[in-house]
Amino acid sequence: MRTLRDLVWLTQLGFSIVTPLLVCILTAVWLRDELGGWVLIPGILLGLGGAISAGLSFCRQVKGADPGKEQPPVSFNEHY
């Protein structure tokens, strides 16, 4: 069961990193054809930033999820 969970986490990490990068680069390539070549560099940088942000967020979430520790109940009335 743990192996399956680790495989799902690894797959999700891959999707979380690749998706923002691909979307930003493909959008930048499309905009390059419409506006000119200057759009490609910001598109690549935004894609890398999104991929790094998604990867760090995913790692923080996985690090905080300890299977041996009981999680507090979900409450939508408490605001932090």
PDB file of N, CA, C and O in Angstrom, chain B, residues numbered from 101:
ATOM      1  N   MET B 101       0.821  -1.190   0.000  1.00  0.00           N
ATOM      2  CA  MET B 101       0.000   0.000   0.000  1.00  0.00           C
ATOM      3  C   MET B 101       0.866   1.256   0.000  1.00  0.00           C
ATOM      4  O   MET B 101       0.548   2.225  -0.689  1.00  0.00           O
ATOM      5  N   ARG B 102       1.958   1.248   0.766  1.00  0.00           N
ATOM      6  CA  ARG B 102       2.847   2.407   0.813  1.00  0.00           C
ATOM      7  C   ARG B 102       3.516   2.630  -0.540  1.00  0.00           C
ATOM      8  O   ARG B 102       3.719   3.774  -0.946  1.00  0.00           O
ATOM      9  N   THR B 103       3.858   1.560  -1.238  1.00  0.00           N
ATOM     10  CA  THR B 103       4.482   1.687  -2.544  1.00  0.00           C
ATOM     11  C   THR B 103       3.533   2.358  -3.534  1.00  0.00           C
ATOM     12  O   THR B 103       3.954   3.200  -4.328  1.00  0.00           O
ATOM     13  N   LEU B 104       2.273   1.993  -3.490  1.00  0.00           N
ATOM     14  CA  LEU B 104       1.284   2.595  -4.370  1.00  0.00           C
ATOM     15  C   LEU B 104       1.117   4.085  -4.050  1.00  0.00           C
ATOM     16  O   LEU B 104       1.013   4.908  -4.960  1.00  0.00           O
ATOM     17  N   ARG B 105       1.091   4.429  -2.768  1.00  0.00           N
ATOM     18  CA  ARG B 105       0.973   5.828  -2.372  1.00  0.00           C
ATOM     19  C   ARG B 105       2.192   6.626  -2.841  1.00  0.00           C
ATOM     20  O   ARG B 105       2.050   7.750  -3.323  1.00  0.00           O
ATOM     21  N   ASP B 106       3.382   6.052  -2.703  1.00  0.00           N
ATOM     22  CA  ASP B 106       4.587   6.733  -3.160  1.00  0.00           C
ATOM     23  C   ASP B 106       4.578   6.916  -4.677  1.00  0.00           C
ATOM     24  O   ASP B 106       5.029   7.945  -5.179  1.00  0.00           O
ATOM     25  N   LEU B 107       4.073   5.937  -5.400  1.00  0.00           N
ATOM     26  CA  LEU B 107       3.972   6.046  -6.851  1.00  0.00           C
ATOM     27  C   LEU B 107       2.992   7.154  -7.251  1.00  0.00           C
ATOM     28  O   LEU B 107       3.249   7.904  -8.192  1.00  0.00           O
ATOM     29  N   VAL B 108       1.881   7.250  -6.540  1.00  0.00           N
ATOM     30  CA  VAL B 108       0.910   8.313  -6.816  1.00  0.00           C
ATOM     31  C   VAL B 108       1.525   9.676  -6.511  1.00  0.00           C
ATOM     32  O   VAL B 108       1.333  10.616  -7.283  1.00  0.00           O
ATOM     33  N   TRP B 109       2.254   9.807  -5.412  1.00  0.00           N
ATOM     34  CA  TRP B 109       2.905  11.074  -5.068  1.00  0.00           C
ATOM     35  C   TRP B 109       3.944  11.458  -6.123  1.00  0.00           C
ATOM     36  O   TRP B 109       4.046  12.625  -6.502  1.00  0.00           O
ATOM     37  N   LEU B 110       4.709  10.481  -6.593  1.00  0.00           N
ATOM     38  CA  LEU B 110       5.723  10.755  -7.607  1.00  0.00           C
ATOM     39  C   LEU B 110       5.083  11.201  -8.917  1.00  0.00           C
ATOM     40  O   LEU B 110       5.573  12.121  -9.571  1.00  0.00           O
ATOM     41  N   THR B 111       3.985  10.546  -9.299  1.00  0.00           N
ATOM     42  CA  THR B 111       3.262  10.930 -10.510  1.00  0.00           C
ATOM     43  C   THR B 111       2.691  12.335 -10.368  1.00  0.00           C
ATOM     44  O   THR B 111       2.778  13.133 -11.302  1.00  0.00           O
ATOM     45  N   GLN B 112       2.111  12.648  -9.216  1.00  0.00           N
ATOM     46  CA  GLN B 112       1.556  13.978  -8.991  1.00  0.00           C
ATOM     47  C   GLN B 112       2.649  15.037  -9.005  1.00  0.00           C
ATOM     48  O   GLN B 112       2.439  16.133  -9.524  1.00  0.00           O
ATOM     49  N   LEU B 113       3.798  14.728  -8.449  1.00  0.00           N
ATOM     50  CA  LEU B 113       4.917  15.668  -8.474  1.00  0.00           C
ATOM     51  C   LEU B 113       5.332  15.954  -9.915  1.00  0.00           C
ATOM     52  O   LEU B 113       5.593  17.104 -10.269  1.00  0.00           O
ATOM     53  N   GLY B 114       5.395  14.927 -10.738  1.00  0.00           N
ATOM     54  CA  GLY B 114       5.739  15.111 -12.148  1.00  0.00           C
ATOM     55  C   GLY B 114       4.737  16.004 -12.862  1.00  0.00           C
ATOM     56  O   GLY B 114       5.124  16.917 -13.592  1.00  0.00           O
ATOM     57  N   PHE B 115       3.453  15.744 -12.655  1.00  0.00           N
ATOM     58  CA  PHE B 115       2.428  16.576 -13.275  1.00  0.00           C
ATOM     59  C   PHE B 115       2.490  18.013 -12.742  1.00  0.00           C
ATOM     60  O   PHE B 115       2.309  18.967 -13.499  1.00  0.00           O
ATOM     61  N   SER B 116       2.742  18.161 -11.452  1.00  0.00           N
ATOM     62  CA  SER B 116       2.784  19.492 -10.852  1.00  0.00           C
ATOM     63  C   SER B 116       3.942  20.321 -11.380  1.00  0.00           C
ATOM     64  O   SER B 116       3.842  21.547 -11.444  1.00  0.00           O
ATOM     65  N   ILE B 117       5.019  19.689 -11.752  1.00  0.00           N
ATOM     66  CA  ILE B 117       6.179  20.415 -12.256  1.00  0.00           C
ATOM     67  C   ILE B 117       6.079  20.653 -13.762  1.00  0.00           C
ATOM     68  O   ILE B 117       6.398  21.742 -14.239  1.00  0.00           O
ATOM     69  N   VAL B 118       5.644  19.655 -14.502  1.00  0.00           N
ATOM     70  CA  VAL B 118       5.637  19.743 -15.963  1.00  0.00           C
ATOM     71  C   VAL B 118       4.500  20.612 -16.485  1.00  0.00           C
ATOM     72  O   VAL B 118       4.691  21.337 -17.461  1.00  0.00           O
ATOM     73  N   THR B 119       3.326  20.565 -15.868  1.00  0.00           N
ATOM     74  CA  THR B 119       2.162  21.261 -16.401  1.00  0.00           C
ATOM     75  C   THR B 119       2.342  22.776 -16.477  1.00  0.00           C
ATOM     76  O   THR B 119       2.101  23.337 -17.546  1.00  0.00           O
ATOM     77  N   PRO B 120       2.752  23.479 -15.410  1.00  0.00           N
ATOM     78  CA  PRO B 120       2.912  24.935 -15.563  1.00  0.00           C
ATOM     79  C   PRO B 120       3.985  25.306 -16.582  1.00  0.00           C
ATOM     80  O   PRO B 120       3.854  26.298 -17.300  1.00  0.00           O
ATOM     81  N   LEU B 121       5.034  24.512 -16.638  1.00  0.00           N
ATOM     82  CA  LEU B 121       6.112  24.784 -17.583  1.00  0.00           C
ATOM     83  C   LEU B 121       5.611  24.651 -19.024  1.00  0.00           C
ATOM     84  O   LEU B 121       5.862  25.528 -19.851  1.00  0.00           O
ATOM     85  N   LEU B 122       4.910  23.566 -19.322  1.00  0.00           N
ATOM     86  CA  LEU B 122       4.397  23.367 -20.673  1.00  0.00           C
ATOM     87  C   LEU B 122       3.355  24.404 -21.063  1.00  0.00           C
ATOM     88  O   LEU B 122       3.380  24.923 -22.179  1.00  0.00           O
ATOM     89  N   VAL B 123       2.445  24.708 -20.156  1.00  0.00           N
ATOM     90  CA  VAL B 123       1.396  25.681 -20.469  1.00  0.00           C
ATOM     91  C   VAL B 123       2.002  27.049 -20.756  1.00  0.00           C
ATOM     92  O   VAL B 123       1.613  27.706 -21.722  1.00  0.00           O
ATOM     93  N   CYS B 124       2.946  27.485 -19.932  1.00  0.00           N
ATOM     94  CA  CYS B 124       3.555  28.800 -20.149  1.00  0.00           C
ATOM     95  C   CYS B 124       4.390  28.839 -21.422  1.00  0.00           C
ATOM     96  O   CYS B 124       4.349  29.831 -22.149  1.00  0.00           O
ATOM     97  N   ILE B 125       5.137  27.791 -21.705  1.00  0.00           N
ATOM     98  CA  ILE B 125       5.957  27.779 -22.913  1.00  0.00           C
ATOM     99  C   ILE B 125       5.089  27.715 -24.166  1.00  0.00           C
ATOM    100  O   ILE B 125       5.349  28.430 -25.133  1.00  0.00           O
ATOM    101  N   LEU B 126       4.063  26.870 -24.160  1.00  0.00           N
ATOM    102  CA  LEU B 126       3.186  26.788 -25.332  1.00  0.00           C
ATOM    103  C   LEU B 126       2.424  28.092 -25.551  1.00  0.00           C
ATOM    104  O   LEU B 126       2.230  28.511 -26.692  1.00  0.00           O
ATOM    105  N   THR B 127       1.996  28.732 -24.477  1.00  0.00           N
ATOM    106  CA  THR B 127       1.326  30.029 -24.608  1.00  0.00           C
ATOM    107  C   THR B 127       2.299  31.085 -25.126  1.00  0.00           C
ATOM    108  O   THR B 127       1.924  31.922 -25.946  1.00  0.00           O
ATOM    109  N   ALA B 128       3.549  31.052 -24.653  1.00  0.00           N
ATOM    110  CA  ALA B 128       4.551  32.010 -25.115  1.00  0.00           C
ATOM    111  C   ALA B 128       4.879  31.804 -26.590  1.00  0.00           C
ATOM    112  O   ALA B 128       5.081  32.774 -27.321  1.00  0.00           O
ATOM    113  N   VAL B 129       4.933  30.557 -27.030  1.00  0.00           N
ATOM    114  CA  VAL B 129       5.189  30.285 -28.449  1.00  0.00           C
ATOM    115  C   VAL B 129       4.037  30.800 -29.298  1.00  0.00           C
ATOM    116  O   VAL B 129       4.255  31.377 -30.363  1.00  0.00           O
ATOM    117  N   TRP B 130       2.811  30.593 -28.827  1.00  0.00           N
ATOM    118  CA  TRP B 130       1.650  31.100 -29.564  1.00  0.00           C
ATOM    119  C   TRP B 130       1.671  32.630 -29.615  1.00  0.00           C
ATOM    120  O   TRP B 130       1.413  33.224 -30.662  1.00  0.00           O
ATOM    121  N   LEU B 131       1.981  33.266 -28.469  1.00  0.00           N
ATOM    122  CA  LEU B 131       2.052  34.722 -28.437  1.00  0.00           C
ATOM    123  C   LEU B 131       3.223  35.260 -29.246  1.00  0.00           C
ATOM    124  O   LEU B 131       3.145  36.370 -29.772  1.00  0.00           O
ATOM    125  N   ARG B 132       4.293  34.507 -29.355  1.00  0.00           N
ATOM    126  CA  ARG B 132       5.442  34.930 -30.162  1.00  0.00           C
ATOM    127  C   ARG B 132       5.025  35.092 -31.621  1.00  0.00           C
ATOM    128  O   ARG B 132       5.448  36.026 -32.304  1.00  0.00           O
ATOM    129  N   ASP B 133       4.190  34.167 -32.083  1.00  0.00           N
ATOM    130  CA  ASP B 133       3.707  34.272 -33.461  1.00  0.00           C
ATOM    131  C   ASP B 133       2.788  35.476 -33.641  1.00  0.00           C
ATOM    132  O   ASP B 133       2.721  36.051 -34.727  1.00  0.00           O
ATOM    133  N   GLU B 134       2.082  35.854 -32.582  1.00  0.00           N
ATOM    134  CA  GLU B 134       1.153  36.977 -32.659  1.00  0.00           C
ATOM    135  C   GLU B 134       1.833  38.325 -32.410  1.00  0.00           C
ATOM    136  O   GLU B 134       1.532  39.297 -33.103  1.00  0.00           O
ATOM    137  N   LEU B 135       2.739  38.400 -31.441  1.00  0.00           N
ATOM    138  CA  LEU B 135       3.299  39.681 -31.002  1.00  0.00           C
ATOM    139  C   LEU B 135       4.764  39.894 -31.362  1.00  0.00           C
ATOM    140  O   LEU B 135       5.203  41.034 -31.510  1.00  0.00           O
ATOM    141  N   GLY B 136       5.504  38.844 -31.502  1.00  0.00           N
ATOM    142  CA  GLY B 136       6.933  38.985 -31.774  1.00  0.00           C
ATOM    143  C   GLY B 136       7.744  38.110 -30.832  1.00  0.00           C
ATOM    144  O   GLY B 136       7.182  37.443 -29.963  1.00  0.00           O
ATOM    145  N   GLY B 137       9.068  38.109 -31.000  1.00  0.00           N
ATOM    146  CA  GLY B 137       9.935  37.192 -30.282  1.00  0.00           C
ATOM    147  C   GLY B 137      10.191  37.503 -28.830  1.00  0.00           C
ATOM    148  O   GLY B 137      10.694  36.638 -28.113  1.00  0.00           O
ATOM    149  N   TRP B 138       9.871  38.701 -28.352  1.00  0.00           N
ATOM    150  CA  TRP B 138      10.202  39.097 -26.988  1.00  0.00           C
ATOM    151  C   TRP B 138       9.398  38.350 -25.942  1.00  0.00           C
ATOM    152  O   TRP B 138       9.785  38.352 -24.773  1.00  0.00           O
ATOM    153  N   VAL B 139       8.303  37.716 -26.305  1.00  0.00           N
ATOM    154  CA  VAL B 139       7.400  37.091 -25.341  1.00  0.00           C
ATOM    155  C   VAL B 139       7.928  35.733 -24.857  1.00  0.00           C
ATOM    156  O   VAL B 139       7.523  35.251 -23.799  1.00  0.00           O
ATOM    157  N   LEU B 140       8.805  35.138 -25.608  1.00  0.00           N
ATOM    158  CA  LEU B 140       9.261  33.781 -25.285  1.00  0.00           C
ATOM    159  C   LEU B 140      10.058  33.728 -23.979  1.00  0.00           C
ATOM    160  O   LEU B 140       9.846  32.825 -23.170  1.00  0.00           O
ATOM    161  N   ILE B 141      10.958  34.666 -23.763  1.00  0.00           N
ATOM    162  CA  ILE B 141      11.783  34.660 -22.544  1.00  0.00           C
ATOM    163  C   ILE B 141      10.929  34.815 -21.280  1.00  0.00           C
ATOM    164  O   ILE B 141      11.096  34.023 -20.353  1.00  0.00           O
ATOM    165  N   PRO B 142      10.017  35.804 -21.199  1.00  0.00           N
ATOM    166  CA  PRO B 142       9.166  35.877 -20.002  1.00  0.00           C
ATOM    167  C   PRO B 142       8.286  34.644 -19.818  1.00  0.00           C
ATOM    168  O   PRO B 142       8.006  34.245 -18.688  1.00  0.00           O
ATOM    169  N   GLY B 143       7.850  34.041 -20.921  1.00  0.00           N
ATOM    170  CA  GLY B 143       7.042  32.822 -20.815  1.00  0.00           C
ATOM    171  C   GLY B 143       7.822  31.675 -20.210  1.00  0.00           C
ATOM    172  O   GLY B 143       7.303  30.928 -19.381  1.00  0.00           O
ATOM    173  N   ILE B 144       9.067  31.538 -20.624  1.00  0.00           N
ATOM    174  CA  ILE B 144       9.918  30.481 -20.058  1.00  0.00           C
ATOM    175  C   ILE B 144      10.189  30.745 -18.582  1.00  0.00           C
ATOM    176  O   ILE B 144      10.137  29.826 -17.764  1.00  0.00           O
ATOM    177  N   LEU B 145      10.479  32.000 -18.241  1.00  0.00           N
ATOM    178  CA  LEU B 145      10.745  32.337 -16.836  1.00  0.00           C
ATOM    179  C   LEU B 145       9.505  32.131 -15.961  1.00  0.00           C
ATOM    180  O   LEU B 145       9.612  31.622 -14.845  1.00  0.00           O
ATOM    181  N   LEU B 146       8.332  32.523 -16.461  1.00  0.00           N
ATOM    182  CA  LEU B 146       7.104  32.284 -15.706  1.00  0.00           C
ATOM    183  C   LEU B 146       6.832  30.790 -15.540  1.00  0.00           C
ATOM    184  O   LEU B 146       6.394  30.349 -14.477  1.00  0.00           O
ATOM    185  N   GLY B 147       7.093  30.018 -16.586  1.00  0.00           N
ATOM    186  CA  GLY B 147       6.910  28.570 -16.498  1.00  0.00           C
ATOM    187  C   GLY B 147       7.841  27.939 -15.476  1.00  0.00           C
ATOM    188  O   GLY B 147       7.428  27.081 -14.696  1.00  0.00           O
ATOM    189  N   LEU B 148       9.104  28.367 -15.481  1.00  0.00           N
ATOM    190  CA  LEU B 148      10.054  27.849 -14.485  1.00  0.00           C
ATOM    191  C   LEU B 148       9.651  28.251 -13.075  1.00  0.00           C
ATOM    192  O   LEU B 148       9.742  27.449 -12.146  1.00  0.00           O
ATOM    193  N   GLY B 149       9.205  29.494 -12.916  1.00  0.00           N
ATOM    194  CA  GLY B 149       8.752  29.944 -11.600  1.00  0.00           C
ATOM    195  C   GLY B 149       7.550  29.149 -11.115  1.00  0.00           C
ATOM    196  O   GLY B 149       7.481  28.767  -9.947  1.00  0.00           O
ATOM    197  N   GLY B 150       6.608  28.902 -12.012  1.00  0.00           N
ATOM    198  CA  GLY B 150       5.438  28.103 -11.639  1.00  0.00           C
ATOM    199  C   GLY B 150       5.800  26.672 -11.302  1.00  0.00           C
ATOM    200  O   GLY B 150       5.243  26.093 -10.369  1.00  0.00           O
ATOM    201  N   ALA B 151       6.733  26.090 -12.054  1.00  0.00           N
ATOM    202  CA  ALA B 151       7.159  24.723 -11.786  1.00  0.00           C
ATOM    203  C   ALA B 151       7.876  24.625 -10.433  1.00  0.00           C
ATOM    204  O   ALA B 151       7.640  23.689  -9.669  1.00  0.00           O
ATOM    205  N   ILE B 152       8.741  25.584 -10.146  1.00  0.00           N
ATOM    206  CA  ILE B 152       9.445  25.581  -8.864  1.00  0.00           C
ATOM    207  C   ILE B 152       8.468  25.783  -7.716  1.00  0.00           C
ATOM    208  O   ILE B 152       8.559  25.109  -6.690  1.00  0.00           O
ATOM    209  N   SER B 153       7.540  26.705  -7.889  1.00  0.00           N
ATOM    210  CA  SER B 153       6.547  26.959  -6.850  1.00  0.00           C
ATOM    211  C   SER B 153       5.678  25.732  -6.592  1.00  0.00           C
ATOM    212  O   SER B 153       5.413  25.384  -5.441  1.00  0.00           O
ATOM    213  N   ALA B 154       5.239  25.082  -7.657  1.00  0.00           N
ATOM    214  CA  ALA B 154       4.414  23.881  -7.501  1.00  0.00           C
ATOM    215  C   ALA B 154       5.205  22.751  -6.841  1.00  0.00           C
ATOM    216  O   ALA B 154       4.673  22.023  -6.003  1.00  0.00           O
ATOM    217  N   GLY B 155       6.472  22.607  -7.220  1.00  0.00           N
ATOM    218  CA  GLY B 155       7.305  21.569  -6.617  1.00  0.00           C
ATOM    219  C   GLY B 155       7.542  21.800  -5.134  1.00  0.00           C
ATOM    220  O   GLY B 155       7.467  20.865  -4.335  1.00  0.00           O
ATOM    221  N   LEU B 156       7.828  23.044  -4.763  1.00  0.00           N
ATOM    222  CA  LEU B 156       8.042  23.357  -3.350  1.00  0.00           C
ATOM    223  C   LEU B 156       6.759  23.177  -2.539  1.00  0.00           C
ATOM    224  O   LEU B 156       6.794  22.660  -1.423  1.00  0.00           O
ATOM    225  N   SER B 157       5.639  23.602  -3.097  1.00  0.00           N
ATOM    226  CA  SER B 157       4.360  23.451  -2.414  1.00  0.00           C
ATOM    227  C   SER B 157       4.027  21.976  -2.212  1.00  0.00           C
ATOM    228  O   SER B 157       3.547  21.578  -1.150  1.00  0.00           O
ATOM    229  N   PHE B 158       4.285  21.175  -3.237  1.00  0.00           N
ATOM    230  CA  PHE B 158       4.027  19.744  -3.131  1.00  0.00           C
ATOM    231  C   PHE B 158       4.921  19.105  -2.077  1.00  0.00           C
ATOM    232  O   PHE B 158       4.466  18.262  -1.304  1.00  0.00           O
ATOM    233  N   CYS B 159       6.196  19.503  -2.042  1.00  0.00           N
ATOM    234  CA  CYS B 159       7.115  18.928  -1.047  1.00  0.00           C
ATOM    235  C   CYS B 159       6.716  19.313   0.371  1.00  0.00           C
ATOM    236  O   CYS B 159       6.817  18.498   1.288  1.00  0.00           O
ATOM    237  N   ARG B 160       6.259  20.555   0.555  1.00  0.00           N
ATOM    238  CA  ARG B 160       5.788  20.969   1.882  1.00  0.00           C
ATOM    239  C   ARG B 160       4.566  20.159   2.303  1.00  0.00           C
ATOM    240  O   ARG B 160       4.434  19.777   3.466  1.00  0.00           O
ATOM    241  N   GLN B 161       3.681  19.904   1.355  1.00  0.00           N
ATOM    242  CA  GLN B 161       2.467  19.148   1.658  1.00  0.00           C
ATOM    243  C   GLN B 161       2.810  17.704   2.008  1.00  0.00           C
ATOM    244  O   GLN B 161       2.250  17.153   2.956  1.00  0.00           O
ATOM    245  N   VAL B 162       3.710  17.089   1.268  1.00  0.00           N
ATOM    246  CA  VAL B 162       4.089  15.700   1.526  1.00  0.00           C
ATOM    247  C   VAL B 162       4.857  15.591   2.838  1.00  0.00           C
ATOM    248  O   VAL B 162       4.667  14.637   3.592  1.00  0.00           O
ATOM    249  N   LYS B 163       5.712  16.552   3.110  1.00  0.00           N
ATOM    250  CA  LYS B 163       6.495  16.527   4.350  1.00  0.00           C
ATOM    251  C   LYS B 163       5.590  16.650   5.569  1.00  0.00           C
ATOM    252  O   LYS B 163       5.868  16.048   6.606  1.00  0.00           O
ATOM    253  N   GLY B 164       4.520  17.415   5.460  1.00  0.00           N
ATOM    254  CA  GLY B 164       3.597  17.603   6.570  1.00  0.00           C
ATOM    255  C   GLY B 164       2.650  16.433   6.760  1.00  0.00           C
ATOM    256  O   GLY B 164       2.031  16.318   7.818  1.00  0.00           O
ATOM    257  N   ALA B 165       2.517  15.561   5.769  1.00  0.00           N
ATOM    258  CA  ALA B 165       1.590  14.432   5.861  1.00  0.00           C
ATOM    259  C   ALA B 165       2.321  13.228   6.440  1.00  0.00           C
ATOM    260  O   ALA B 165       2.910  12.440   5.700  1.00  0.00           O
ATOM    261  N   ASP B 166       2.283  13.089   7.740  1.00  0.00           N
ATOM    262  CA  ASP B 166       2.903  11.957   8.423  1.00  0.00           C
ATOM    263  C   ASP B 166       1.834  10.897   8.638  1.00  0.00           C
ATOM    264  O   ASP B 166       0.869  11.148   9.359  1.00  0.00           O
ATOM    265  N   PRO B 167       1.976   9.701   8.026  1.00  0.00           N
ATOM    266  CA  PRO B 167       0.925   8.690   8.154  1.00  0.00           C
ATOM    267  C   PRO B 167       0.757   8.154   9.570  1.00  0.00           C
ATOM    268  O   PRO B 167      -0.320   7.661   9.904  1.00  0.00           O
ATOM    269  N   GLY B 168       1.782   8.234  10.411  1.00  0.00           N
ATOM    270  CA  GLY B 168       1.677   7.724  11.767  1.00  0.00           C
ATOM    271  C   GLY B 168       0.994   8.690  12.718  1.00  0.00           C
ATOM    272  O   GLY B 168       0.511   8.292  13.778  1.00  0.00           O
ATOM    273  N   LYS B 169       0.956   9.966  12.336  1.00  0.00           N
ATOM    274  CA  LYS B 169       0.376  10.992  13.186  1.00  0.00           C
ATOM    275  C   LYS B 169      -1.082  11.229  12.784  1.00  0.00           C
ATOM    276  O   LYS B 169      -1.410  11.336  11.602  1.00  0.00           O
ATOM    277  N   GLU B 170      -1.937  11.306  13.790  1.00  0.00           N
ATOM    278  CA  GLU B 170      -3.348  11.532  13.496  1.00  0.00           C
ATOM    279  C   GLU B 170      -3.562  12.991  13.106  1.00  0.00           C
ATOM    280  O   GLU B 170      -3.105  13.905  13.792  1.00  0.00           O
ATOM    281  N   GLN B 171      -4.263  13.191  11.994  1.00  0.00           N
ATOM    282  CA  GLN B 171      -4.520  14.529  11.488  1.00  0.00           C
ATOM    283  C   GLN B 171      -5.715  15.137  12.215  1.00  0.00           C
ATOM    284  O   GLN B 171      -6.652  14.419  12.563  1.00  0.00           O
ATOM    285  N   PRO B 172      -5.698  16.453  12.450  1.00  0.00           N
ATOM    286  CA  PRO B 172      -6.855  17.085  13.088  1.00  0.00           C
ATOM    287  C   PRO B 172      -8.046  17.071  12.131  1.00  0.00           C
ATOM    288  O   PRO B 172      -7.868  17.054  10.913  1.00  0.00           O
ATOM    289  N   PRO B 173      -9.249  17.078  12.681  1.00  0.00           N
ATOM    290  CA  PRO B 173     -10.424  17.065  11.805  1.00  0.00           C
ATOM    291  C   PRO B 173     -10.523  18.359  10.999  1.00  0.00           C
ATOM    292  O   PRO B 173     -10.063  19.416  11.430  1.00  0.00           O
ATOM    293  N   VAL B 174     -11.126  18.249   9.833  1.00  0.00           N
ATOM    294  CA  VAL B 174     -11.292  19.416   8.968  1.00  0.00           C
ATOM    295  C   VAL B 174     -12.462  20.235   9.487  1.00  0.00           C
ATOM    296  O   VAL B 174     -13.549  19.704   9.717  1.00  0.00           O
ATOM    297  N   SER B 175     -12.237  21.525   9.670  1.00  0.00           N
ATOM    298  CA  SER B 175     -13.275  22.421  10.131  1.00  0.00           C
ATOM    299  C   SER B 175     -13.242  23.674   9.267  1.00  0.00           C
ATOM    300  O   SER B 175     -12.209  24.334   9.148  1.00  0.00           O
ATOM    301  N   PHE B 176     -14.368  23.987   8.676  1.00  0.00           N
ATOM    302  CA  PHE B 176     -14.424  25.140   7.793  1.00  0.00           C
ATOM    303  C   PHE B 176     -14.815  26.418   8.530  1.00  0.00           C
ATOM    304  O   PHE B 176     -14.892  27.481   7.915  1.00  0.00           O
ATOM    305  N   ASN B 177     -15.061  26.332   9.830  1.00  0.00           N
ATOM    306  CA  ASN B 177     -15.467  27.503  10.596  1.00  0.00           C
ATOM    307  C   ASN B 177     -14.297  28.195  11.270  1.00  0.00           C
ATOM    308  O   ASN B 177     -14.443  29.317  11.754  1.00  0.00           O
ATOM    309  N   GLU B 178     -13.138  27.548  11.311  1.00  0.00           N
ATOM    310  CA  GLU B 178     -11.958  28.145  11.936  1.00  0.00           C
ATOM    311  C   GLU B 178     -11.121  28.855  10.883  1.00  0.00           C
ATOM    312  O   GLU B 178     -10.823  28.295   9.828  1.00  0.00           O
ATOM    313  N   HIS B 179     -10.747  30.095  11.180  1.00  0.00           N
ATOM    314  CA  HIS B 179      -9.917  30.872  10.263  1.00  0.00           C
ATOM    315  C   HIS B 179      -8.627  31.213  10.980  1.00  0.00           C
ATOM    316  O   HIS B 179      -8.627  31.619  12.142  1.00  0.00           O
ATOM    317  N   TYR B 180      -7.552  31.044  10.280  1.00  0.00           N
ATOM    318  CA  TYR B 180      -6.237  31.322  10.860  1.00  0.00           C
ATOM    319  C   TYR B 180      -5.685  32.591  10.309  1.00  0.00           C
ATOM    320  O   TYR B 180      -4.583  32.996  10.678  1.00  0.00           O
TER     321      TYR B 180
END
